[in-house]
């Protein structure tokens, strides 16, 4: 784990000394968009490339959108190694990386300094890369999935709308709740270095999970009977919860499998189309348990849990009451 300072790599863990032991996530810095008549980055097949980790929930969002929107033949992908140590994300093929198939770099931080020589900040995935200008279009997953959701529709003919206009207010409201309490909440619990900071995050995680489980009793998805962006953003945290966050991040009040409605909800999304192919538990468990030496010094990766996400989900009979 580290960061770049004026283009120079530094092996440095998160410093929580000035935040009361609380983990504070750094904002993304590359925020360009694809599409539009005057865009510097027009939608073109084969021009863009995704750098992802199969372990990372933020990167996982982009792979799910790429699959749902039939973009596999238009946007290719490089996968980093699941092990992230003193050099950050690497392209070590002997550890499970695909290698950097576009630029041949050894380390993800070299992708950042290729785009901006004096870059300062964390080196994160996903990254949407432009092969033509040799630059980063965007490294904010929430914005990347919006682009993938609409910008390439004329190329693919896929009109699946995961952010429909009629539901945007509801989707935005769900995102605003889920991001701090669950998506980032598990990290706030896991990376906390003070007891009160951990307990605050822990309580918020499970309070929101309780509310979601109750909501799913009468709603097939978060916004009723329509799969939306909000479900994808939630799913990438939920699919990792029992395997990683329950133990490694100490979010252990109960497993997701112990809830009434969340397990079926997770299974339904997992079974949609080819989305199961975007889930890699080897990368997920190896990354968290083998990379976070401050949390798991031995680096031992647990064998379980053994959960069958291909079992029938039963969600097709759930009612569609008003989606709050």
Beta strands, then each sheet from edge to edge (+ up, - down):
strand 1: 3-5
strand 2: 8-10
strand 3: 48-52
strand 4: 76-79
strand 5: 121-122
strand 6: 127-130
strand 7: 135-138
sheet 1: 2+ 1- 5+
sheet 2: 4+ 3+ 6- 7+
end
